[in-house]
Amino acid sequence: MASRGRLSRALAGVVLMSATACVSSSAGEFDAPPPKPLAPCAWWYGIGDSPSAAEIESAAKRYHVVVLNSWETAAMRKLRELNPKIKVLVYKDLSSTRNYPGAVIGDKDADQLPTGLGYHKTQREHPEWFAVDTAARRIEWQGYPRHWQMTTWVKQYQEAWAYAVTNEVTREGWDGVLADNDFNSLSHYSPAVLAGTTDAAATDRLLRDGLDAFLSVAGDSLEKAGKLFVPNVSETFLTPGRWTAHSRFAGAMEENFGFRDDNGAGGLLTFQGNEWKELRGQAALGESWLLLVTRARSAREERVGYASAALLAGPYTCWNLATTADYSRPELSRLHRSGLGEAVEAATRHPNGMWTREFTGGWVAVNPTGATAEVAVPAGLVTIDGAAVTSPLQVTAADGAVLVKPKTNSPTPVP
């Protein structure tokens, strides 16, 4: 595809820092070896609060991708100063405009917006771009006051959003855009039925089809400007081909990586449907970002999230541990320091449903099913705390294992 070729050229020469993170060659475009599939790098979805000076300094050392709000231009520039190779994306919502304090100041839109288009400007010039229900009422998102659903399926809205965002990103110097709310169903935010549709299913089809077209308009605009476009796409296990289509510019974000089915009692949702196959296909190409988030409330969720990301590890696979719902603080899992190193094989699926993958510094296993399963463990490996393990290893439902080679006490020269 033409977009893949342009992306390969744009990403050629990127060099990232950590031994456990994404790296590509700094050699020329045509003589460079293919980027190595390393253990998942760390990234930060830093939209919950303004980062402090200490957090910015730490982020420059820890992370390979950082997402910030549009008004954090000073933080973006400081990150670049501290780490010229870091990628800093600006958060922009595809599907809403907002009029809470901060997004608007009195009867004017703020200079920097969390959305593509301002509430007041849109209300004055294009009130028809506010989506309405079958009773002609505007749709405010439940749980998110003063977030208003927009007509994402209308071409003029798509073009206005793409024009405004591309201009801002270019003017301010962001590396690209993290485009939120590329969603599958309005039901996550409202039970409303959109005007012109007959029921919730028809509403969702209109939204999905509209977002398919919207992604082309916005992605083309940003790519032509030399900027990255990464949508936060949801529930792609329900629609074959959607992840592949929506990640085709610079990658995509999966915000619910490691969620369980059956109200938290079943297998892992990410492995269901066609999504896992499409995620593996993207990672194997090694051309675009997989930005993965596991909202971990337990050691099991943290473990299986990281291990699942390691199964996908390519040159641009990054995983984020999130223990706060609002992403208000930067976090780094101890598993990022496990020292897995470089993948030496593709992920392997076993007959009982288990997945494993070997690395130069260790091995991971994931049981995405809803029942306990066991798997043989390579000899000589220990837990990241140094505890011995026995083979076969029993892995409970929706759990994983991260094993490493034992650490030696002898000093290792540092290059």
ROTI-993358 format. One record per residue: x, y, z of N, C-alpha, C in turn; residue in three letters. Coordinates in pm, whole numbers, padded with zeros to 5 digits, always signed. Layout:
XYZXYZXYZAla/...
! end
This chain:
+00083-00119+00000+00000+00000+00000+00087+00125+00000Met/+00041+00230-00066+00120+00352-00074+00145+00412+00064Ala/+00043+00406+00152+00059+00466+00284+00166+00395+00364Ser/+00178+00263+00347+00282+00191+00419+00420+00234+00372Arg/+00435+00255+00242+00563+00299+00192+00602+00434+00247Gly/+00506+00527+00250+00535+00659+00305+00568+00650+00452Arg/+00497+00563+00525+00524+00549+00667+00661+00491+00690Leu/+00701+00390+00610+00832+00332+00625+00939+00438+00609Ser/+00923+00526+00510+01021+00631+00489+01022+00729+00605Arg/+00902+00760+00657+00895+00857+00766+00959+00803+00893Ala/+00950+00670+00914+01002+00612+01037+01145+00563+01023Leu/+01199+00558+00900+01336+00512+00882+01431+00602+00959Ala/+01525+00542+01028+01624+00620+01101+01586+00653+01243Gly/+01463+00618+01285+01427+00644+01424+01508+00552+01514Val/+01570+00606+01615+01644+00524+01710+01586+00550+01848Val/+01549+00444+01917+01488+00458+02048+01581+00400+02153Leu/+01556+00440+02278+01660+00421+02377+01661+00286+02446Met/+01609+00227+02515+01619+00123+02615+01648-00015+02558Ser/+01713-00095+02635+01741-00231+02591+01615-00315+02582Ala/+01510-00274+02646+01385-00350+02641+01280-00278+02559Thr/+01322-00187+02472+01224-00107+02400+01249-00107+02252Ala/+01159-00033+02180+01157-00038+02036+01278+00031+01977Cys/+01344-00034+01882+01462+00022+01819+01455-00001+01670Val/+01500+00096+01592+01520+00073+01450+01653+00132+01409Ser/+01700+00094+01292+01833+00134+01250+01837+00279+01209Ser/+01955+00342+01228+01976+00478+01181+02043+00479+01046Ser/+02059+00363+00984+02121+00356+00853+02027+00411+00748Ala/+02075+00415+00624+01995+00471+00517+01872+00389+00486Gly/+01782+00449+00410+01653+00388+00383+01665+00253+00313Glu/+01760+00239+00221+01764+00120+00139+01862+00016+00192Phe/+01964+00058+00270+02061-00039+00318+02041-00076+00465Asp/+01936-00023+00529+01914-00051+00670+01860-00192+00689Ala/+01910-00264+00790+01849-00393+00823+01711-00372+00880Pro/+01624-00472+00874+01489-00454+00930+01496-00430+01080Pro/+01407-00346+01134+01406-00321+01279+01384-00449+01356Pro/+01443-00457+01474+01434-00578+01555+01304-00582+01635Lys/+01246-00702+01651+01126-00715+01737+01168-00729+01883Pro/+01169-00620+01955+01211-00620+02094+01092-00623+02188Leu/+01122-00656+02313+01017-00657+02415+00945-00523+02419Ala/+00820-00520+02462+00739-00397+02450+00805-00276+02515Pro/+00808-00167+02442+00859-00043+02499+00748+00023+02581Cys/+00787+00124+02658+00694+00194+02746+00646+00322+02679Ala/+00519+00354+02703+00464+00481+02654+00371+00537+02760Trp/+00336+00665+02745+00255+00733+02846+00140+00806+02780Trp/+00019+00772+02825-00103+00840+02781-00128+00951+02882Tyr/-00058+01062+02867-00051+01162+02972-00156+01271+02962Gly/-00283+01233+02953-00389+01331+02932-00465+01365+03060Ile/-00430+01302+03172-00510+01318+03293-00481+01444+03371Gly/-00358+01499+03357-00322+01615+03435-00201+01679+03369Asp/-00173+01804+03405-00053+01870+03352+00070+01806+03416Ser/+00168+01766+03336+00286+01702+03393+00374+01803+03465Pro/+00429+01760+03578+00523+01844+03651+00659+01840+03583Ser/+00749+01929+03624+00883+01931+03568+00954+01798+03593Ala/+00934+01741+03714+00998+01612+03746+00940+01500+03661Ala/+00810+01504+03635+00747+01401+03552+00795+01411+03407Glu/+00814+01532+03359+00865+01549+03223+01006+01493+03211Ile/+01090+01524+03309+01228+01474+03306+01230+01322+03311Glu/+01146+01264+03396+01137+01118+03405+01083+01058+03277Ser/+00979+01121+03220+00917+01069+03097+01016+01065+02982Ala/+01102+01165+02974+01200+01169+02865+01295+01050+02870Ala/+01319+00997+02988+01408+00881+03004+01333+00749+02989Lys/+01206+00747+03028+01131+00622+03034+01063+00582+02904Arg/+01003+00682+02838+00903+00651+02737+00952+00679+02596Tyr/+00891+00607+02503+00921+00623+02362+00812+00698+02288His/+00692+00697+02343+00580+00774+02292+00510+00837+02411Val/+00476+00965+02399+00398+01034+02502+00283+01106+02432Val/+00164+01096+02491+00046+01168+02442+00011+01275+02543Val/-00002+01400+02497-00033+01512+02585-00154+01589+02533Leu/-00215+01667+02620-00321+01757+02578-00264+01871+02495Asn/-00349+01934+02415-00303+02032+02317-00241+02155+02380Ser/-00279+02188+02504-00225+02307+02569-00089+02281+02635Trp/-00040+02158+02628+00089+02124+02690+00204+02139+02590Glu/+00203+02248+02514+00309+02266+02414+00446+02286+02479Thr/+00451+02353+02595+00579+02371+02663+00635+02237+02708Ala/+00548+02149+02760+00594+02016+02801+00642+01936+02681Ala/+00572+01947+02569+00614+01878+02446+00754+01922+02405Met/+00778+02053+02407+00909+02103+02363+01020+02064+02462Arg/+00987+02061+02590+01086+02019+02690+01121+01872+02671Lys/+01022+01788+02645+01049+01647+02619+01143+01631+02500Leu/+01119+01707+02396+01204+01703+02277+01347+01747+02309Arg/+01357+01849+02393+01490+01898+02432+01566+01790+02508Glu/+01496+01721+02598+01561+01618+02679+01585+01490+02602Leu/+01500+01460+02505+01512+01336+02427+01464+01362+02285Asn/+01552+01400+02196+01511+01435+02059+01446+01321+01983Pro/+01460+01196+02030+01406+01082+01957+01266+01044+02003Lys/+01216+01107+02109+01084+01072+02160+00976+01120+02062Ile/+00865+01045+02054+00750+01085+01974+00644+01143+02068Lys/+00601+01266+02042+00501+01331+02126+00378+01362+02041Val/+00267+01297+02076+00142+01312+02003+00046+01400+02083Leu/-00039+01472+02012-00140+01554+02078-00274+01481+02077Val/-00343+01488+02190-00476+01427+02203-00579+01513+02132Tyr/-00659+01451+02046-00771+01517+01980-00887+01417+01971Lys/-01006+01462+02010-01124+01375+02002-01188+01387+01864Asp/-01215+01273+01804-01281+01269+01674-01430+01301+01683Leu/-01495+01256+01789-01641+01242+01788-01718+01344+01868Ser/-01650+01432+01941-01724+01528+02023-01668+01668+02006Ser/-01749+01767+02046-01700+01898+02083-01745+01923+02225Thr/-01679+02015+02295-01700+02025+02439-01711+02171+02482Arg/-01793+02193+02583-01807+02329+02635-01795+02334+02787Asn/-01714+02245+02844-01685+02257+02986-01577+02364+03006Tyr/-01563+02417+03128-01461+02519+03153-01322+02468+03114Pro/-01253+02548+03041-01123+02510+02987-01131+02488+02838Gly/-01233+02413+02794-01257+02400+02651-01320+02527+02596Ala/-01393+02595+02683-01447+02728+02648-01410+02823+02761Val/-01397+02950+02726-01373+03056+02823-01481+03160+02801Ile/-01582+03157+02887-01698+03242+02865-01771+03199+02739Gly/-01789+03295+02647-01859+03262+02523-01762+03243+02406Asp/-01636+03213+02439-01535+03189+02336-01471+03053+02355Lys/-01428+02994+02246-01353+02870+02253-01211+02897+02301Asp/-01153+02803+02373-01014+02815+02415-00923+02811+02292Ala/-00802+02864+02308-00708+02863+02197-00663+02722+02163Asp/-00640+02640+02265-00602+02500+02243-00717+02411+02290Gln/-00761+02323+02203-00881+02243+02227-00849+02095+02243Leu/-00930+02022+02322-00916+01877+02326-00984+01809+02207Pro/-01054+01888+02127-01129+01838+02011-01073+01902+01884Thr/-01130+01864+01771-01088+01925+01647-01150+02060+01625Gly/-01278+02073+01663-01353+02197+01640-01409+02250+01772Leu/-01410+02382+01786-01460+02445+01907-01612+02447+01913Gly/-01664+02443+02034-01809+02440+02056-01876+02567+02004Tyr/-01826+02683+02044-01893+02809+02007-01882+02838+01858His/-01766+02815+01801-01749+02840+01657-01842+02749+01577Lys/-01851+02622+01617-01939+02530+01547-02085+02569+01564Thr/-02121+02611+01684-02260+02651+01707-02297+02773+01623Gln/-02204+02864+01607-02233+02984+01527-02240+02953+01378Arg/-02144+02874+01330-02128+02858+01186-02189+02731+01129Glu/-02191+02623+01208-02242+02495+01156-02317+02419+01266His/-02427+02473+01315-02502+02401+01419-02553+02265+01372Pro/-02562+02245+01240-02607+02116+01188-02505+02004+01212Glu/-02384+02039+01253-02284+01936+01281-02298+01876+01420Trp/-02385+01931+01503-02419+01865+01630-02518+01752+01600Phe/-02484+01631+01639-02575+01519+01617-02699+01536+01705Ala/-02812+01491+01654-02937+01498+01731-03006+01362+01726Val/-03092+01339+01824-03167+01214+01828-03297+01228+01749Asp/-03380+01127+01756-03504+01127+01677-03604+01233+01722Thr/-03580+01292+01840-03663+01403+01886-03594+01537+01863Ala/-03489+01537+01780-03415+01659+01744-03341+01721+01862Ala/-03307+01640+01963-03231+01689+02078-03083+01656+02060Arg/-02997+01752+02096-02854+01724+02093-02818+01615+02193Arg/-02711+01542+02165-02677+01423+02243-02554+01453+02329Ile/-02578+01464+02461-02469+01483+02557-02428+01347+02611Glu/-02298+01321+02616-02250+01190+02657-02275+01168+02806Trp/-02331+01054+02840-02356+01020+02979-02223+00988+03048Gln/-02203+01046+03166-02078+01027+03238-01972+01128+03199Gly/-01995+01204+03094-01900+01304+03046-01977+01433+03017Tyr/-02006+01510+03121-02087+01631+03101-02023+01728+03001Pro/-02109+01789+02920-02070+01890+02822-01977+01835+02714Arg/-01989+01707+02686-01930+01644+02567-02047+01617+02472His/-02042+01672+02352-02156+01665+02261-02119+01584+02137Trp/-02201+01484+02108-02178+01399+01991-02191+01481+01862Gln/-02096+01461+01771-02097+01534+01645-02132+01440+01529Met/-02163+01498+01415-02201+01420+01296-02075+01374+01224Thr/-02010+01274+01280-01882+01227+01228-01894+01166+01089Thr/-02015+01139+01044-02037+01079+00912-02055+01185+00802Trp/-02059+01311+00839-02079+01419+00742-01944+01464+00688Val/-01929+01462+00557-01799+01489+00496-01747+01628+00531Lys/-01834+01727+00535-01789+01863+00565-01732+01873+00707Gln/-01794+01802+00801-01738+01798+00937-01601+01731+00936Tyr/-01590+01618+00867-01462+01547+00859-01352+01637+00803Gln/-01383+01708+00696-01283+01792+00631-01245+01911+00719Glu/-01343+01969+00787-01313+02082+00875-01226+02036+00991Ala/-01256+01921+01049-01176+01865+01158-01032+01841+01110Trp/-01017+01775+00996-00885+01742+00944-00804+01869+00915Ala/-00869+01969+00858-00801+02094+00824-00752+02164+00951Tyr/-00840+02176+01051-00803+02246+01174-00693+02174+01249Ala/-00704+02042+01261-00607+01966+01338-00472+01961+01267Val/-00473+01939+01137-00346+01935+01063-00273+02068+01074Thr/-00346+02178+01062-00283+02310+01075-00223+02330+01213Asn/-00298+02290+01316-00247+02308+01452-00124+02223+01478Glu/-00129+02098+01439-00017+02007+01463+00108+02056+01391Val/+00090+02102+01269+00203+02153+01192+00259+02282+01253Thr/+00169+02371+01290+00212+02500+01347+00286+02482+01479Arg/+00237+02396+01567+00295+02380+01699+00413+02283+01702Glu/+00423+02198+01603+00537+02107+01596+00517+01972+01664Gly/+00392+01929+01684+00368+01795+01737+00411+01691+01633Trp/+00445+01571+01680+00479+01462+01588+00356+01404+01519Asp/+00242+01422+01580+00120+01367+01521+00006+01374+01620Gly/-00097+01292+01594-00223+01298+01667-00260+01161+01722Val/-00302+01158+01848-00375+01044+01903-00522+01082+01896Leu/-00596+01018+01807-00736+01053+01781-00828+00962+01861Ala/-00891+01018+01963-00974+00940+02054-01115+00921+01998Asp/-01182+00819+02053-01323+00790+02027-01352+00754+01882Asn/-01268+00666+01830-01298+00594+01707-01377+00470+01750Asp/-01501+00494+01795-01572+00388+01867-01665+00307+01779Phe/-01712+00199+01838-01792+00099+01767-01941+00118+01789Asn/-01978+00182+01901-02120+00193+01935-02144+00317+02019Ser/-02250+00390+01988-02289+00506+02068-02336+00465+02207Leu/-02373+00339+02225-02429+00294+02352-02332+00312+02469Ser/-02201+00322+02441-02105+00346+02549-02125+00484+02611His/-02185+00575+02537-02202+00712+02582-02348+00756+02593Tyr/-02436+00691+02517-02575+00736+02518-02664+00627+02460Ser/-02788+00613+02512-02884+00520+02452-02960+00582+02335Pro/-02924+00703+02296-02999+00775+02193-02994+00702+02059Ala/-03100+00719+01981-03105+00676+01842-03091+00802+01757Val/-02995+00801+01665-02968+00918+01585-03083+00949+01489Leu/-03110+01075+01469-03210+01116+01371-03174+01058+01235Ala/-03275+01003+01166-03252+00942+01036-03223+00795+01041Gly/-03210+00739+01164-03193+00594+01179-03312+00538+01255Thr/-03333+00409+01243-03454+00348+01299-03435+00286+01436Thr/-03313+00247+01468-03289+00182+01596-03140+00193+01631Asp/-03102+00137+01747-02964+00147+01794-02866+00082+01697Ala/-02905-00032+01638-02816-00100+01544-02789-00012+01422Ala/-02894+00053+01371-02875+00142+01256-02792+00265+01294Ala/-02811+00315+01415-02728+00426+01464-02581+00387+01464Thr/-02552+00267+01516-02413+00223+01524-02354+00200+01384Asp/-02432+00150+01293-02381+00133+01155-02346+00267+01093Arg/-02433+00367+01116-02404+00500+01062-02274+00554+01120Leu/-02255+00538+01250-02133+00586+01314-02010+00511+01263Leu/-02018+00378+01256-01902+00299+01211-01865+00334+01067Arg/-01964+00338+00980-01937+00370+00841-01881+00512+00828Asp/-01936+00603+00907-01887+00740+00904-01744+00751+00951Gly/-01710+00678+01057-01572+00681+01107-01476+00615+01010Leu/-01521+00513+00939-01436+00454+00834-01394+00561+00734Asp/-01490+00641+00689-01460+00748+00594-01379+00859+00659Ala/-01412+00892+00783-01344+00998+00857-01195+00968+00870Phe/-01163+00841+00900-01023+00802+00915-00943+00828+00788Leu/-01005+00805+00673-00935+00832+00547-00908+00980+00529Ser/-01008+01063+00558-00992+01207+00541-00885+01261+00634Val/-00894+01228+00763-00800+01280+00861-00661+01220+00841Ala/-00655+01089+00818-00525+01024+00801-00450+01074+00680Gly/-00521+01091+00568-00457+01144+00447-00403+01284+00471Asp/-00482+01367+00537-00440+01505+00561-00314+01511+00646Ser/-00310+01435+00754-00195+01438+00844-00073+01371+00780Leu/-00096+01264+00708+00017+01196+00644+00084+01286+00539Glu/+00004+01358+00462+00060+01450+00364+00142+01561+00430Lys/+00106+01594+00554+00181+01694+00629+00302+01635+00701Ala/+00324+01504+00684+00437+01438+00749+00414+01409+00895Gly/+00288+01395+00936+00254+01373+01076+00193+01235+01097Lys/+00209+01182+01218+00154+01052+01253+00006+01066+01289Leu/-00071+00965+01254-00214+00962+01287-00245+00826+01348Phe/-00279+00826+01478-00301+00703+01554-00437+00710+01621Val/-00539+00642+01570-00671+00645+01635-00681+00546+01751Pro/-00759+00582+01850-00795+00492+01960-00921+00419+01916Asn/-00901+00300+01858-01011+00227+01795-01062+00120+01892Val/-01193+00106+01902-01250+00020+02006-01321-00102+01947Ser/-01319-00209+02026-01398-00332+02001-01381-00386+01859Glu/-01259-00390+01812-01238-00438+01675-01255-00589+01664Thr/-01261-00659+01776-01289-00803+01769-01429-00830+01715Phe/-01516-00728+01715-01652-00745+01666-01665-00727+01515Leu/-01565-00663+01452-01575-00628+01310-01447-00667+01239Thr/-01444-00782+01171-01322-00823+01100-01274-00717+01003Pro/-01144-00692+01005-01082-00597+00915-01075-00455+00968Gly/-01147-00426+01077-01153-00286+01124-01021-00240+01183Arg/-00956-00325+01261-00826-00285+01316-00727-00258+01203Trp/-00720-00348+01107-00625-00332+00997-00652-00202+00921Thr/-00779-00175+00892-00814-00054+00818-00783+00072+00896Ala/-00811+00071+01026-00797+00193+01104-00655+00215+01155His/-00568+00116+01143-00428+00133+01185-00336+00158+01067Ser/-00391+00180+00947-00309+00177+00827-00220+00299+00808Arg/-00241+00405+00883-00158+00524+00865-00031+00515+00950Phe/-00043+00531+01081+00076+00521+01166+00055+00425+01282Ala/-00053+00347+01276-00080+00252+01383-00214+00282+01449Gly/-00235+00220+01566-00360+00239+01639-00337+00211+01787Ala/-00432+00255+01866-00428+00235+02011-00539+00139+02052Met/-00506+00044+02140-00604-00046+02201-00607-00015+02350Glu/-00713+00053+02394-00722+00101+02531-00771-00005+02628Glu/-00821-00116+02578-00876-00221+02664-00802-00352+02642Asn/-00672-00345+02637-00588-00461+02613-00578-00543+02741Phe/-00622-00669+02734-00618-00756+02851-00750-00768+02924Gly/-00857-00707+02872-00989-00722+02934-01040-00866+02919Phe/-01116-00910+03019-01174-01044+03016-01319-01039+02971Arg/-01361-01146+02907-01501-01163+02867-01583-01208+02987Asp/-01714-01216+02969-01805-01274+03067-01793-01204+03202Asp/-01798-01068+03199-01792-00989+03322-01670-01022+03408Asn/-01558-01043+03341-01434-01067+03412-01409-01210+03453Gly/-01487-01304+03401-01469-01444+03439-01422-01532+03325Ala/-01425-01480+03202-01392-01564+03086-01253-01540+03033Gly/-01236-01569+02904-01108-01551+02839-01082-01406+02804Gly/-00968-01381+02738-00929-01245+02702-00998-01202+02573Leu/-01063-01085+02580-01138-01036+02464-01049-01007+02344Leu/-00928-00960+02368-00840-00923+02257-00810-01041+02166Thr/-00815-01161+02220-00782-01280+02142-00904-01333+02066Phe/-01019-01271+02084-01140-01321+02021-01161-01257+01884Gln/-01248-01319+01805-01276-01266+01673-01151-01260+01588Gly/-01139-01155+01510-01026-01142+01418-00919-01047+01470Asn/-00943-00985+01586-00853-00880+01631-00710-00929+01653Glu/-00694-01042+01720-00559-01089+01752-00480-01118+01624Trp/-00545-01177+01526-00478-01203+01399-00435-01073+01333Lys/-00519-00972+01340-00486-00843+01277-00377-00769+01354Glu/-00380-00776+01486-00273-00717+01566-00139-00782+01534Leu/-00138-00914+01523-00014-00985+01491+00036-00947+01352Arg/-00056-00932+01258-00017-00894+01123+00048-00756+01121Gly/-00010-00661+01193+00047-00528+01197+00185-00530+01262Gln/+00198-00601+01376+00327-00606+01445+00434-00669+01358Ala/+00396-00773+01285+00494-00844+01202+00547-00755+01090Ala/+00464-00665+01037+00511-00574+00933+00618-00479+00986Leu/+00611-00444+01113+00713-00360+01174+00719-00219+01120Gly/+00603-00163+01082+00602-00031+01020+00523+00073+01098Glu/+00445+00033+01197+00357+00130+01262+00338+00095+01409Ser/+00290+00193+01483+00281+00182+01629+00159+00101+01674Trp/+00183+00009+01766+00077-00053+01845+00089+00005+01985Leu/-00006+00089+02024-00006+00151+02155-00112+00081+02240Leu/-00066+00002+02336-00153-00087+02412-00163-00040+02556Leu/-00285-00044+02611-00309-00004+02750-00378-00118+02823Val/-00322-00158+02936-00388-00251+03026-00421-00178+03155Thr/-00549-00169+03186-00592-00105+03310-00588-00211+03420Arg/-00477-00216+03490-00451-00326+03582-00493-00292+03724Ala/-00578-00375+03779-00617-00362+03919-00558-00475+04003Arg/-00477-00560+03942-00417-00673+04014-00288-00712+03944Ser/-00208-00792+04015-00083-00841+03957-00112-00931+03837Ala/-00222-01005+03839-00256-01090+03725-00281-01006+03601Arg/-00358-00898+03615-00388-00815+03499-00262-00749+03444Glu/-00175-00704+03533-00048-00646+03488+00036-00749+03414Glu/+00043-00869+03470+00126-00976+03413+00076-01020+03276Arg/-00054-01045+03267-00107-01095+03140-00108-00985+03035Val/-00124-00859+03077-00118-00750+02981+00019-00738+02919Gly/+00123-00739+03003+00259-00728+02950+00296-00850+02867Tyr/+00262-00969+02916+00297-01090+02842+00227-01095+02706Ala/+00101-01050+02701+00029-01047+02574+00093-00947+02478Ser/+00136-00831+02531+00206-00733+02447+00336-00792+02395Ala/+00404-00872+02477+00529-00934+02434+00506-01034+02320Ala/+00390-01100+02321+00357-01189+02209+00350-01111+02078Leu/+00312-00983+02087+00300-00898+01969+00426-00819+01940Leu/+00527-00832+02024+00641-00742+02019+00700-00732+01879Ala/+00708-00609+01831+00775-00575+01707+00857-00450+01734Gly/+00904-00382+01632+00985-00263+01656+00907-00144+01709Pro/+00773-00146+01697+00694-00031+01742+00577-00073+01831Tyr/+00596-00177+01910+00494-00223+02004+00524-00165+02141Thr/+00434-00080+02192+00452-00018+02324+00332-00053+02411Cys/+00361-00077+02538+00257-00117+02634+00260-00022+02752Trp/+00141+00011+02802+00126+00106+02912+00044+00042+03023Asn/+00099+00043+03144+00025+00002+03262-00052+00122+03315Leu/-00183+00109+03332-00265+00218+03385-00337+00169+03509Ala/-00308+00230+03623-00377+00194+03746-00473+00303+03791Thr/-00476+00416+03719-00572+00521+03748-00666+00536+03628Thr/-00793+00556+03655-00892+00563+03547-00873+00685+03460Ala/-00817+00793+03518-00807+00919+03443-00666+00946+03389Asp/-00578+00848+03397-00441+00863+03345-00371+00985+03404Tyr/-00390+01007+03533-00341+01130+03595-00195+01122+03637Ser/-00132+01007+03626+00009+01001+03665+00085+00907+03572Arg/+00212+00938+03548+00293+00847+03467+00325+00721+03545Pro/+00325+00608+03476+00351+00481+03544+00446+00397+03460Glu/+00517+00309+03526+00607+00216+03459+00602+00084+03533Leu/+00568-00022+03464+00562-00154+03525+00703-00209+03548Ser/+00720-00280+03658+00849-00347+03681+00878-00450+03572Arg/+00774-00495+03501+00796-00592+03394+00871-00529+03276Leu/+00864-00398+03261+00943-00333+03157+01093-00351+03181His/+01131-00378+03304+01272-00395+03338+01311-00543+03348Arg/+01227-00631+03298+01253-00775+03313+01370-00823+03228Ser/+01405-00748+03123+01521-00786+03042+01494-00895+02940Gly/+01374-00899+02885+01343-01001+02784+01432-00989+02662Leu/+01462-00867+02622+01549-00849+02506+01477-00863+02374Gly/+01539-00933+02281+01488-00946+02144+01413-01077+02126Glu/+01301-01072+02055+01228-01195+02023+01309-01278+01924Ala/+01317-01407+01950+01393-01496+01862+01301-01587+01781Val/+01171-01572+01799+01074-01651+01724+00942-01576+01722Glu/+00855-01615+01632+00719-01562+01633+00641-01626+01746Ala/+00535-01562+01790+00450-01621+01892+00389-01751+01841Ala/+00382-01850+01929+00334-01985+01893+00207-02017+01971Thr/+00106-02064+01900-00017-02109+01965-00012-02260+01982Arg/-00039-02307+02103-00036-02450+02134-00177-02509+02122His/-00186-02641+02107-00318-02703+02087-00419-02675+02197Pro/-00373-02652+02320-00466-02624+02430-00504-02476+02441Asn/-00464-02395+02343-00499-02254+02342-00394-02161+02398Gly/-00291-02215+02462-00184-02133+02518-00101-02071+02405Met/-00044-01954+02434+00050-01887+02344+00183-01868+02417Trp/+00294-01887+02346+00426-01864+02404+00516-01794+02303Thr/+00622-01732+02356+00722-01671+02268+00855-01663+02344Arg/+00962-01696+02274+01095-01694+02335+01170-01567+02295Glu/+01246-01514+02390+01329-01396+02371+01473-01429+02407Phe/+01564-01343+02369+01705-01366+02403+01726-01369+02553Thr/+01644-01296+02629+01660-01291+02774+01552-01360+02853Gly/+01462-01431+02786+01356-01496+02861+01247-01554+02773Gly/+01126-01562+02830+01016-01634+02765+00886-01587+02827Trp/+00780-01578+02746+00649-01541+02799+00547-01646+02756Val/+00444-01659+02839+00331-01746+02808+00202-01673+02844Ala/+00098-01696+02764-00034-01637+02790-00139-01744+02769Val/-00231-01752+02866-00347-01839+02854-00470-01751+02834Asn/-00512-01728+02708-00625-01638+02684-00760-01706+02702Pro/-00761-01833+02737-00886-01907+02747-00951-01886+02884Thr/-01069-01943+02901-01142-01932+03026-01118-02045+03123Gly/-01017-02132+03098-00989-02246+03185-00838-02259+03204Ala/-00797-02320+03315-00655-02342+03343-00594-02432+03236Thr/-00472-02401+03197-00399-02482+03099-00253-02490+03143Ala/-00180-02584+03085-00039-02597+03121+00047-02599+02996Glu/+00175-02565+03016+00267-02554+02904+00408-02586+02952Val/+00488-02648+02865+00627-02678+02898+00708-02549+02902Ala/+00802-02542+02999+00885-02423+03018+01027-02453+02972Val/+01089-02365+02896+01230-02385+02861+01316-02397+02986Pro/+01420-02477+02979+01507-02501+03095+01584-02376+03133Ala/+01609-02364+03264+01700-02261+03312+01639-02126+03337Gly/+01507-02112+03331+01444-01982+03350+01389-01968+03491Leu/+01377-01844+03537+01324-01814+03670+01223-01700+03656Val/+01149-01673+03763+01060-01557+03764+01145-01430+03769Thr/+01082-01315+03749+01160-01191+03752+01211-01161+03892Ile/+01158-01231+03994+01210-01218+04130+01318-01321+04161Asp/+01351-01407+04061+01457-01505+04079+01411-01639+04131Gly/+01280-01662+04146+01230-01789+04198+01231-01896+04089Ala/+01263-02016+04128+01265-02127+04034+01123-02164+03992Ala/+01110-02224+03874+00980-02270+03825+00993-02414+03781Val/+00881-02484+03784+00880-02623+03740+00803-02634+03609Thr/+00838-02737+03534+00770-02763+03407+00701-02898+03413Ser/+00576-02907+03362+00499-02803+03295+00445-02699+03393Pro/+00424-02579+03340+00373-02469+03420+00223-02460+03402Leu/+00152-02454+03514+00007-02435+03508-00024-02285+03508Gln/-00105-02241+03412-00142-02101+03400-00294-02092+03408Val/-00344-02018+03504-00488-02009+03521-00551-01928+03408Thr/-00683-01928+03402-00756-01860+03295-00719-01713+03288Ala/-00700-01663+03166-00671-01522+03141-00553-01473+03223Ala/-00451-01555+03230-00329-01518+03303-00209-01541+03213Asp/-00094-01502+03261+00027-01517+03183+00147-01536+03272Gly/+00262-01556+03211+00388-01574+03284+00498-01501+03209Ala/+00588-01439+03284+00706-01374+03229+00826-01433+03302Val/+00905-01513+03232+01021-01578+03290+01147-01527+03222Leu/+01258-01524+03297+01382-01467+03246+01499-01558+03280Val/+01611-01531+03215+01734-01601+03250+01786-01547+03382Lys/+01845-01634+03464+01893-01587+03595+01997-01477+03580Pro/+01992-01381+03671+02091-01274+03672+02220-01326+03733Lys/+02332-01286+03678+02461-01324+03735+02511-01211+03822Thr/+02599-01246+03915+02656-01146+04007+02778-01078+03948Asn/+02832-01134+03838+02952-01075+03780+02918-00944+03711Ser/+03006-00845+03723+02976-00715+03660+02974-00727+03508Pro/+02882-00654+03449+02867-00653+03303+02915-00519+03250Thr/+03009-00519+03156+03055-00391+03101+02937-00316+03038Pro/+02934-00187+03059+02830-00103+03001+02887-00029+02883Val/+02829-00048+02763+02884+00020+02645+02862+00170+02654Pro/
! end
